[in-house]
Amino acid sequence: MQLKDVAQARAGDKGNKVNIGLFAPDEEWFERFKSQVTPERVKDHFKGLVKGDVVRYELPNIHAFNFVLTEALDGGGSSSIRMDNLGKCFGANLLRMEINVSKEVRKEEKR
C-alpha cells in the first residue's frame, strides 16, 4: 500500500535542502514506518532529484519522522532552472512510496 493511505506529510525547503515531516496515525504505524521508510529508501524514492544525504530524525512522542534531504533542489529556489524548484511537493511525493503491509492490516484500514 502507499503511505498516503495511512499517513500525512508536510514539506518545505531552505536553500538546497528539503525538509519532510511524515506523520503516522498511531504507535503501531510509527513502528512500521520506522522499519520501512528508511533514509536509503527515501533517497531511492527521490532518485535523480536528491543528490546529497537523507537524514531521518525520529519523534516517537508524536509518531512522526523528520527527513532532511540535502542537495535536493538543484541549487535552491532562486538558482535552479527546474520547473518546480521548491520543496513543497516533496511531501505529497513521499506519500506515494509503497510499504509492505499484510492483507489483514489492509482490511482493517478499509473499515
Helices and strands as residue ranges (DSSP letters): G 3-5, E 8-14, E 17-23, H 27-36, H 39-45, E 54-59, G 60-62, E 64-69, H 90-94, H 103-110
